[in-house]
Amino acid sequence: MNKIRIPKAAENMEAATIGEWHKQEGDSVEVGEPLVELVTDKAQFDYEAEVSGTLLRIVARSKSMVPVGYIIALIGEAAEPLPDVAEIDAENAALAAQMRGVIAPRSGGTAKAAGASGRRIPARPAARRLARQHDIDLADVAAAAGKKGPLTEDDVRRFIESRL
């Protein structure tokens, strides 16, 4: 059984957002095949499988922001029993708790991720960072942009320019 973890793809990379999964549970996976799309503050790329086997379990769902080292999937033999889920959850919870401290706002205001309704506003990491730097509520940007999909850095920039 191989635990697939978020790689540290750059020196300053602390976390990534899970994009689209290219494989589903039960699919065969070969070394070098695109497994999942990862989105960081500075890049969007496909993470390629480093081992062959069967994708037994997807642990991190799309749109999840997870820290480097987080277990996102399990690859092994089709008949192989899965490990104790509580063990994986505990390991990932410890990493997620560390991430909350690392990714906390460093200076300036905070981007409000949830609007008045309390629902989370989907946004790319760069959009969240820019909104945080300018103390902008992402719900306001989403309303102004009229978008239902993830907000981009360009959406936030247009919103800032419209307020000048």
N, C-alpha and C positions, 0 to 999 in steps of 0.2 A: 504494500500500500504506500503510495506516494502522496504526501501532503503538498499541494501546490500553494505557494505563498506569494504575496505581492513582493516583487523584486525591488531592490534599490537601484533604479535605472539611472539615477543621477546623484551627484554628491549631496545636493541640498534637498533631495526628494524625501518627504516625510510621510506622504499619503497619496492615494490615488482613488479616483472614482471608477467604479465598475461600469463599463459601457455595455455594449451588446455582447452576449455570449454567442460564439460562433458554433459551439457544440452544445448538445443537450445531454442530460443524464442518460446513460446507456449507450451513447455513441462511442465508436472506436476512435482513438486518438493516436496519431503518429508523431514522432519527434519532428519538430519544425513546423507543424501545422498551426495556423492561428487558432488559439483557444478562446481568448476573450479580448475585448477592446478595453484599454486602460486610459484614463484621462488624468493628467496631472496639471499643476498650475501652468506648466510651460509646454507640454506636449500631449499629443493623443497618438497612441500606437497600439498595435496588436501584440499581445503577449503570446509567444509561440511555445507550444508544449515542449518540455525538456525531456519527457519520458513518453513511452508508448504504452498503450493499454486501453482500458475502458473508463470513460468518465463516470465514476460511480456516484458522486454526489457533488452538487454545486452548493457551496456553503454561503457565499456572498452573492446576493441577488443584484441585478442591474440597478444602477443609480445609488448604490451603497458607497459611502466614502469610508475607506479602510486604510489603516496604517501599513507601512512597510513591515513585512514579516507576517501579516495576517493570513491565515489559512483560508483560501477562497474556493478550493475544490479538492477532491480526492480522486486519484487515478490509480487503478490497479487491475487485477484480473476480474473478469466478469462474475465469477462465482465466489470471489473473495468476500468474507464478511466485513461489514463496516465497523470501524472502531467506535468506542463509546462516544456518543455525540456530546455528552456532558463535559468530557475531557477537552474536546475541540472548542466547545463554547467557552469554557473557563480560560483557556489559553488566549482565545480571541478577545474575550472581555477584558483581560489584563492589558493587552495591547491597545484596545480601544480606549481604556481609561487613561493610558499614557498619552494617546493621541489628543485627547481633549485638552490636556495641559500644553502640549506642543503646538497645537493649531489655534489656541486661544488668540484673540486679537493682541497684537504686539504694541500698537500705538494708534492714536486716533480713535474714531468711533467704532461702533460695531454694526455690521450689516444685519439687519433683522431678517432672519430666514423665514419666519412665519408672519403672515399678514394678520389682519384683525380677526379673520375667521379661525386663526390658529393652525391653518394648514400650511405645510411646508411648500415653499416656492421652489420649483426646479430651476437650477442655474448652474452653469459651468463654474469651475473653481476660480477662473480668472475674473468672472463677473462678480462672484461673491467677494473676492479680494478688493476689487475696485469699489464696490458698493460700501464695503467696510471702511475703506480709506476716506470716503466722502460722507460717511454717516447717512447712508440712504437705505430706506426700507425697500427690500426687493419686491414686496407686494405693490408698492407704488410704481416701480419700474414695469412690472408685469401688466398692471392696469393700463399704463401709458402705451406700452408696446402692443397691447392687445394680443399677446401670444399665449398659447397654452403649452407649448414645448419649453425646453430649458432656455433660460435667458442666457445671452452671450455677453461678452465684454462690450461689443458694439452697441447692444441694447442699453447697457448702463451708460455708456458714453453719450449716446443720443439723449438719454434722459437728463444727464448733467447739462448738456448743451442747451436743452430746452428750458432749463431753469435759469440760465444766465441772462 
